[in-house]
Amino acid sequence: MSDKLRVAVVGVGYLGQHHARLLAGMSDVDLAGIVDTKPGRAGEIGSRFGAPAFTELRDLPLDRLDAVTVAVPTVSHLDVAMRLMDAGVSVLVEKPLASSLNEADRLIEAAARRGVVLAAGHTERFNPAVVAALPLVSNPRFVEVHRLGTFPERSLDIDVIFDLMIHDLDLLLTSVKSEVTSIEAVGVNVLTPRTDIANVRLRFASGCIANVTASRISRDKVRKVRFFQRESYVSVDYASQEAEIYRLVAQNGRPRIEGGKLDVQRDEPLRAELADFVAAVRHRREPGVSGRAGRDALALATRVAQAMESAT
């Protein structure tokens, strides 16, 4: 492996273009290729960041690459990532990891067989506010999550559960650390044929209850999570990258509340995610969000979707 990791980006639409921008700005990375099937798109992004452009994956020189980030539509994740890993290239696949659990399993098995890194693109895990707050979350009893967004100017090939809510389902799995025992869910398709707004109530074996709302048709943007636990409360604003904790403490035999904002070193979560992936490939270690973790989030999202369907 050379001093610079040779990384390409496959799919440079709404999100993939930012993969290219951030990778191009990393001193230890050589942005070695841009692939997009849309006429002119790869050339546009490639010229902007000084990288070779290709319209077909087969034209990408895989034997001269160390890693690739995959930001194509979900339905193509399996095909693209399998072709890359079979060539010995490590991959970061945007969320959701795959279109189905069977496809996710095939990706995980291929990564293990070829000895390459498989990372799942759950950027909120790398949000500095989340990084600061999660060590303070222990045995939460109730979690309230709101992820509300305006109607997006991008392709909507999946419903809001797999598009937005899956971020929070992943975070719940890593913070509650308990099996989900029951799910109640409701969803409504408003502006598209797919579910645009959804609410789910999760019960965990630990006794924790989580209430999660996700929308892509709201007037205002809200991305917050609040953890309520014994004698403390932790809140995170994903968008503003702010986190707070308040604790109940005893002073002179009398209860008192203390706390306030946490020290958060702001950063672009996607940049931190890509830097972690690059380091994982370079040092052959597990990434911050592994393919297995991506599969777990997909499994829970699938259960939510099934619960929603059975409730209609």
RODO-2510 file (C-alpha; in nm, 4 decimals, decimal comma):
residues 312
     n   res          X          Y          Z
     1     m     0,0000     0,0000     0,0000
     2     s     0,1438     0,3379    -0,1048
     3     d     0,1771     0,6382     0,1255
     4     k    -0,1513     0,7657    -0,0096
     5     l    -0,4556     0,5405    -0,0070
     6     r    -0,5999     0,5141    -0,3572
     7     v    -0,9760     0,5649    -0,3235
     8     a    -1,2528     0,5985    -0,5839
     9     v    -1,6172     0,7027    -0,5545
    10     v    -1,8941     0,5169    -0,7371
    11     g    -2,2070     0,7288    -0,7654
    12     v    -2,1683     1,1054    -0,7334
    13     g    -2,5259     1,2235    -0,6992
    14     y    -2,6661     1,4159    -0,4034
    15     l    -2,4430     1,2448    -0,1448
    16     g    -2,1624     1,0915    -0,3495
    17     q    -2,0392     1,4328    -0,4652
    18     h    -1,9584     1,5110    -0,1029
    19     h    -1,7668     1,1849    -0,0725
    20     a    -1,5525     1,3060    -0,3623
    21     r    -1,5093     1,6546    -0,2155
    22     l    -1,4009     1,5298     0,1248
    23     l    -1,1743     1,2530    -0,0007
    24     a    -1,0050     1,4974    -0,2384
    25     g    -0,9215     1,7170     0,0603
    26     m    -0,7505     1,4416     0,2632
    27     s    -0,3718     1,4572     0,2597
    28     d    -0,3351     1,0776     0,2880
    29     v    -0,5775     0,9978     0,0057
    30     d    -0,5390     0,9936    -0,3716
    31     l    -0,8840     1,0384    -0,5267
    32     a    -0,8182     0,7875    -0,7997
    33     g    -1,1496     0,7728    -0,9831
    34     i    -1,5084     0,8915    -1,0161
    35     v    -1,7801     0,6700    -1,1622
    36     d    -2,1337     0,7737    -1,2532
    37     t    -2,3603     0,6431    -1,5283
    38     k    -2,5340     0,9788    -1,5798
    39     p    -2,3888     1,1372    -1,8940
    40     g    -2,1411     1,4102    -1,8056
    41     r    -2,1773     1,3750    -1,4283
    42     a    -1,8542     1,1832    -1,3632
    43     g    -1,6606     1,4258    -1,5825
    44     e    -1,8093     1,7254    -1,4021
    45     i    -1,7186     1,5983    -1,0531
    46     g    -1,3880     1,4512    -1,1681
    47     s    -1,2700     1,7786    -1,3201
    48     r    -1,3803     1,9672    -1,0090
    49     f    -1,1619     1,7526    -0,7832
    50     g    -0,8875     1,6429    -1,0206
    51     a    -0,9827     1,2766    -1,0572
    52     p    -1,0208     1,0454    -1,3594
    53     a    -1,3838     1,0019    -1,4663
    54     f    -1,5611     0,6875    -1,5841
    55     t    -1,9184     0,6173    -1,6897
    56     e    -1,8998     0,2415    -1,6258
    57     l    -1,7713     0,0499    -1,3254
    58     r    -1,5966    -0,1978    -1,5537
    59     d    -1,3659     0,0788    -1,6773
    60     l    -1,2409     0,1613    -1,3270
    61     p    -0,8855     0,0198    -1,2820
    62     l    -0,9597    -0,1929    -0,9752
    63     d    -0,6092    -0,3391    -0,9656
    64     r    -0,4785     0,0083    -0,8845
    65     l    -0,7269     0,0845    -0,6058
    66     d    -0,7246     0,0241    -0,2310
    67     a    -1,0805     0,1290    -0,1502
    68     v    -1,4065     0,2600    -0,2964
    69     t    -1,7038     0,4386    -0,1457
    70     v    -2,0380     0,3324    -0,2924
    71     a    -2,3158     0,5921    -0,3102
    72     v    -2,5380     0,4450    -0,5808
    73     p    -2,9116     0,3718    -0,5371
    74     t    -2,9762     0,1014    -0,2765
    75     v    -3,0962    -0,1501    -0,5338
    76     s    -2,7458    -0,1499    -0,6867
    77     h    -2,5464    -0,1825    -0,3628
    78     l    -2,5079    -0,5602    -0,3862
    79     d    -2,3927    -0,5717    -0,7480
    80     v    -2,1471    -0,2834    -0,7197
    81     a    -1,9985    -0,3768    -0,3817
    82     m    -1,9646    -0,7463    -0,4708
    83     r    -1,7739    -0,6643    -0,7903
    84     l    -1,5385    -0,4430    -0,5948
    85     m    -1,4787    -0,6832    -0,3057
    86     d    -1,4311    -0,9793    -0,5415
    87     a    -1,1446    -0,7762    -0,6896
    88     g    -0,9920    -0,7345    -0,3429
    89     v    -1,1049    -0,3744    -0,2912
    90     s    -1,2376    -0,2521     0,0450
    91     v    -1,5714    -0,0704     0,0360
    92     l    -1,7825     0,1724     0,2320
    93     v    -2,1468     0,1288     0,1326
    94     e    -2,3962     0,4059     0,2030
    95     k    -2,6955     0,3216     0,4198
    96     p    -2,8973     0,1131     0,4024
    97     l    -2,6287    -0,1482     0,3496
    98     a    -2,8425    -0,3461     0,1047
    99     s    -3,1947    -0,3945    -0,0257
   100     s    -3,2533    -0,7029     0,1895
   101     l    -3,1017    -0,8994     0,4737
   102     n    -3,0044    -1,1771     0,2347
   103     e    -2,8073    -0,9279     0,0263
   104     a    -2,6465    -0,7833     0,3390
   105     d    -2,5377    -1,1320     0,4439
   106     r    -2,3821    -1,1892     0,1031
   107     l    -2,1825    -0,8667     0,1355
   108     i    -2,0583    -0,9576     0,4835
   109     e    -1,9589    -1,3071     0,3688
   110     a    -1,7763    -1,1693     0,0645
   111     a    -1,5801    -0,9214     0,2765
   112     a    -1,4714    -1,1995     0,5127
   113     r    -1,3807    -1,4308     0,2246
   114     r    -1,1692    -1,1692     0,0468
   115     g    -1,0199    -1,0211     0,3634
   116     v    -1,1311    -0,6648     0,2841
   117     v    -1,2947    -0,3937     0,4921
   118     l    -1,6727    -0,3504     0,4648
   119     a    -1,8079    -0,0337     0,6275
   120     a    -2,1677     0,0879     0,6426
   121     g    -2,2421     0,4572     0,5902
   122     h    -2,4183     0,5593     0,9111
   123     t    -2,2828     0,9111     0,9466
   124     e    -2,4654     1,0044     1,2680
   125     r    -2,2354     0,7714     1,4604
   126     f    -1,9573     1,0149     1,3693
   127     n    -2,1513     1,3280     1,4604
   128     p    -1,9299     1,5013     1,7223
   129     a    -2,2302     1,5607     1,9490
   130     v    -2,3121     1,1895     1,9423
   131     v    -1,9490     1,0987     2,0071
   132     a    -1,9472     1,3297     2,3101
   133     a    -2,2836     1,2144     2,4475
   134     l    -2,2855     0,8358     2,4017
   135     p    -2,0307     0,7599     2,6778
   136     l    -2,2760     0,9251     2,9195
   137     v    -2,5687     0,7060     2,8132
   138     s    -2,6044     0,3979     3,0312
   139     n    -2,9163     0,1878     3,0725
   140     p    -3,1656     0,4437     2,9340
   141     r    -3,5276     0,3894     3,0303
   142     f    -3,6943     0,6123     2,7706
   143     v    -3,5635     0,7572     2,4445
   144     e    -3,7411     1,0202     2,2322
   145     v    -3,6214     1,0784     1,8748
   146     h    -3,7381     1,3293     1,6139
   147     r    -3,5861     1,3374     1,2661
   148     l    -3,7944     1,5743     1,0553
   149     g    -3,6831     1,7012     0,7177
   150     t    -3,8224     1,8938     0,4245
   151     f    -3,9048     1,7184     0,1008
   152     p    -3,5665     1,6287    -0,0540
   153     e    -3,4451     1,7227    -0,3982
   154     r    -3,3011     1,3816    -0,4685
   155     s    -3,3965     1,0311    -0,5704
   156     l    -3,6356     0,8564    -0,3315
   157     d    -3,5871     0,4893    -0,4110
   158     i    -3,6645     0,3830    -0,0517
   159     d    -3,9203     0,4860     0,2104
   160     v    -3,8520     0,7091     0,5105
   161     i    -3,7731     0,4144     0,7398
   162     f    -3,4712     0,3098     0,5334
   163     d    -3,3909     0,6619     0,4165
   164     l    -3,3908     0,8544     0,7475
   165     m    -3,5138     0,6538     1,0460
   166     i    -3,2468     0,3880     1,0000
   167     h    -2,9883     0,6366     1,1338
   168     d    -3,1722     0,6488     1,4650
   169     l    -3,2400     0,2762     1,4743
   170     d    -2,8659     0,2203     1,4402
   171     l    -2,7969     0,4672     1,7210
   172     l    -3,0555     0,2988     1,9458
   173     l    -2,8952    -0,0398     1,8935
   174     t    -2,5525     0,0914     1,9932
   175     s    -2,6780     0,2937     2,2917
   176     v    -2,9489     0,0740     2,4464
   177     k    -2,7559    -0,2494     2,3832
   178     s    -3,0600    -0,4709     2,4324
   179     e    -3,2839    -0,6883     2,2164
   180     v    -3,5986    -0,5311     2,0723
   181     t    -3,8929    -0,7359     2,1992
   182     s    -4,1916    -0,5518     2,0499
   183     i    -4,2662    -0,2939     1,7822
   184     e    -4,5667    -0,0727     1,7137
   185     a    -4,5475     0,1354     1,3969
   186     v    -4,7580     0,3563     1,1739
   187     g    -4,6692     0,5277     0,8490
   188     v    -4,8290     0,7469     0,5852
   189     n    -4,7383     0,8051     0,2214
   190     v    -4,8192     1,1680     0,1449
   191     l    -4,6124     1,2975    -0,1454
   192     t    -4,4719     0,9727    -0,2850
   193     p    -4,5980     0,6141    -0,3293
   194     r    -4,3699     0,5187    -0,0389
   195     t    -4,3976     0,5965     0,3334
   196     d    -4,3024     0,9629     0,3886
   197     i    -4,3700     0,9957     0,7618
   198     a    -4,3490     0,7235     1,0247
   199     n    -4,3675     0,6749     1,3988
   200     v    -4,2483     0,3671     1,5843
   201     r    -4,2525     0,2616     1,9483
   202     l    -3,9864     0,0077     2,0392
   203     r    -3,9722    -0,1946     2,3591
   204     f    -3,6370    -0,3455     2,4554
   205     a    -3,5675    -0,6473     2,6762
   206     s    -3,3998    -0,4091     2,9234
   207     g    -3,7362    -0,2375     2,9738
   208     c    -3,6373     0,0708     2,7756
   209     i    -3,9014     0,2287     2,5528
   210     a    -3,8028     0,4309     2,2454
   211     n    -4,0400     0,6559     2,0531
   212     v    -3,9031     0,7446     1,7086
   213     t    -4,0553     0,9800     1,4514
   214     a    -3,9117     1,0330     1,1039
   215     s    -4,0495     1,2569     0,8306
   216     r    -3,9280     1,3880     0,4964
   217     i    -4,2276     1,6174     0,4377
   218     s    -4,2071     1,8568     0,7333
   219     r    -4,1861     2,2353     0,7093
   220     d    -3,9030     2,2591     0,9596
   221     k    -3,5851     2,0565     1,0007
   222     v    -3,5458     1,8869     1,3393
   223     r    -3,2900     1,6182     1,4281
   224     k    -3,2822     1,5498     1,8007
   225     v    -3,2596     1,2578     2,0409
   226     r    -3,3170     1,2613     2,4180
   227     f    -3,2172     0,9871     2,6601
   228     f    -3,3896     0,9616     2,9997
   229     q    -3,2198     0,7402     3,2542
   230     r    -3,1933     0,7032     3,6281
   231     e    -3,0949     1,0398     3,7777
   232     s    -2,9741     1,1867     3,4472
   233     y    -3,0935     1,3218     3,1143
   234     v    -2,8845     1,3429     2,7951
   235     s    -2,9919     1,5293     2,4833
   236     v    -2,8314     1,5594     2,1397
   237     d    -2,9096     1,8020     1,8590
   238     y    -2,7609     1,6352     1,5541
   239     a    -2,7984     1,9405     1,3311
   240     s    -2,6404     2,2011     1,5590
   241     q    -2,3911     1,9451     1,6964
   242     e    -2,4819     2,0311     2,0544
   243     a    -2,5203     1,7953     2,3488
   244     e    -2,6307     1,8444     2,7088
   245     i    -2,6434     1,6398     3,0255
   246     y    -2,8267     1,7100     3,3503
   247     r    -2,7853     1,5013     3,6631
   248     l    -2,9628     1,4756     3,9961
   249     v    -2,7046     1,5039     4,2735
   250     a    -2,7281     1,5154     4,6520
   251     q    -2,5783     1,8148     4,8293
   252     n    -2,6029     1,8471     5,2072
   253     g    -2,8700     1,5797     5,1998
   254     r    -3,0855     1,7685     4,9505
   255     p    -3,1316     1,6884     4,5780
   256     r    -2,9981     1,9343     4,3221
   257     i    -2,9810     1,9375     3,9428
   258     e    -2,6494     2,0178     3,7797
   259     g    -2,5156     1,9978     3,4273
   260     g    -2,5188     2,1856     3,0997
   261     k    -2,3691     2,1716     2,7550
   262     l    -2,0937     1,9247     2,6743
   263     d    -1,7707     2,0258     2,5053
   264     v    -1,8203     1,9281     2,1411
   265     q    -1,5446     1,9651     1,8800
   266     r    -1,7433     2,0339     1,5654
   267     d    -1,6673     1,8461     1,2476
   268     e    -1,8463     1,7324     0,9341
   269     p    -1,9759     1,3835     1,0253
   270     l    -1,9229     1,2519     0,6731
   271     r    -1,5603     1,3684     0,6792
   272     a    -1,5067     1,1863     1,0095
   273     e    -1,6737     0,8738     0,8705
   274     l    -1,4563     0,8728     0,5589
   275     a    -1,1415     0,9353     0,7644
   276     d    -1,2321     0,6382     0,9843
   277     f    -1,2855     0,4212     0,6754
   278     v    -0,9511     0,5261     0,5289
   279     a    -0,7766     0,4454     0,8585
   280     a    -0,9564     0,1098     0,8814
   281     v    -0,8385     0,0123     0,5324
   282     r    -0,4841     0,1337     0,5960
   283     h    -0,4489    -0,0502     0,9281
   284     r    -0,6735    -0,3464     0,8426
   285     r    -0,8974    -0,2893     1,1418
   286     e    -1,2753    -0,2933     1,1835
   287     p    -1,4384     0,0361     1,0832
   288     g    -1,6419     0,2481     1,3244
   289     v    -1,9620     0,1105     1,1706
   290     s    -1,9001    -0,2383     1,0362
   291     g    -2,0964    -0,4267     0,7759
   292     r    -2,2411    -0,6336     1,0611
   293     a    -2,3645    -0,3178     1,2373
   294     g    -2,5153    -0,1998     0,9101
   295     r    -2,6886    -0,5349     0,8781
   296     d    -2,8273    -0,5061     1,2332
   297     a    -2,9735    -0,1621     1,1566
   298     l    -3,1240    -0,2966     0,8343
   299     a    -3,2749    -0,5902     1,0248
   300     l    -3,4458    -0,3602     1,2740
   301     a    -3,5665    -0,1278     0,9964
   302     t    -3,7100    -0,4318     0,8179
   303     r    -3,8966    -0,5355     1,1345
   304     v    -4,0348    -0,1821     1,1656
   305     a    -4,1546    -0,1886     0,8046
   306     q    -4,3185    -0,5285     0,8573
   307     a    -4,4925    -0,4073     1,1754
   308     m    -4,6186    -0,1046     0,9883
   309     e    -4,7528    -0,3170     0,7065
   310     s    -4,9306    -0,5554     0,9426
   311     a    -5,0965    -0,2620     1,1184
   312     t    -5,2639    -0,1324     0,8003
***
